């Protein structure tokens, strides 16, 4: 009886060691070198002396190594939502219903440096592996694993005591991840003048950064951030 019990315990131990979790853990979907790993709220409401806001997105391969693995993001729409006294109002909407097939231009996004660290400076190049066609923005993120794909909404005027959310309908395919965020700006046309985490000298101020989102099983999902 004791021998049988020992065999059973050994069998259960081996079985437990061979259990496979098909779901991605949070750590495995965070791209190497990413600055923010989890949702972070910094300036939820419009800070003083900042009169504009935008939503942004960034995507990257999990590892910065060229491979044959395909990683693509498809965006059906994105919208910026203003929340005042718990009432939501869409203040920016992009559905990519354009008549001309084209990539994102440098006013809409760019490829930023991943080495020696993320966003080491503001230099960036055009996202050539992007295309707007048939009402969808497609970005082949895996074409540039050594870069961060970063794009954004237009800026809109802010209201005092309001907060801003970003909503996106997206499909993520492959070993890549997507993160959403938002920045306040001094004015609609203020230039980038460097990063100040305290928002004293800089023209932009981080509002919030979302969690990372990975492969959506070949389906479009709606992400609304922050949670």
Secondary structure as UniProt FT lines:
FT   HELIX           2..17
FT   HELIX           27..29
FT   TURN            32..33
FT   STRAND          40..41
FT   TURN            48..49
FT   STRAND          52..61
FT   STRAND          72..84
FT   TURN            85..86
FT   STRAND          87..94
FT   TURN            106..108
FT   STRAND          109..113
FT   TURN            118..119
FT   STRAND          124..125
FT   TURN            128..129
FT   STRAND          130..133
FT   TURN            134..135
FT   STRAND          136..140
FT   HELIX           141..144
FT   TURN            145..146
FT   STRAND          147..152
FT   STRAND          156..157
FT   TURN            160..161
FT   STRAND          163..173
FT   STRAND          176..185
FT   TURN            188..189
FT   TURN            197..198
FT   STRAND          204..213
FT   TURN            217..218
FT   STRAND          221..225
//
